[in-house]
Amino acid sequence: MNSYDEAVSSVLPAISNNPEDELIEIDSREFIIKQILKHDEIAQLMDISRSSVKRYLISGRAHLEKTLRQ
């Protein structure tokens, strides 16, 4: 597992014993994996590195989760 996978795993909740939660979790991970293909395009448009794009997305998601839990 690379550092990006570890970061994503730390942001996403662990799969629970509830089958509905498990399906949502799998869908979320598949969505994230599909979005990785677009990181290069975002980086090019914003003239930043791909790693910066991933870092911003991860921190944004963490901030959004924190905001939504309040």
Residue, then its C-alpha position, 0 to 999 in steps of 0.5 A: m500500500n502506498s502513502y496515497d492509499e494509506a491517506v485515503s484509508s485514514v479518511l474513509p471509515a472502515i467497512s462495518n458489519n452492515p451490508e448497506d454500509e459495506l456497499i456504500e464504502i465499496d462505491s466510495r472507494e470505486f469512485i475515488i479510484k475512478q477519479i485518480l485518472k483525472h488528477d493529471e488533468i487537474a494538475q495540468l490545468m492548475d499548473i501544480s503537481r499531481s501530488s499537490v492535487k491529491r493532497y488538496l483533495i484529501s485535506g478537503r474531504a477531511h475538512l468536509e467530513k469534520t464540517l458535516r459531523q458538527 
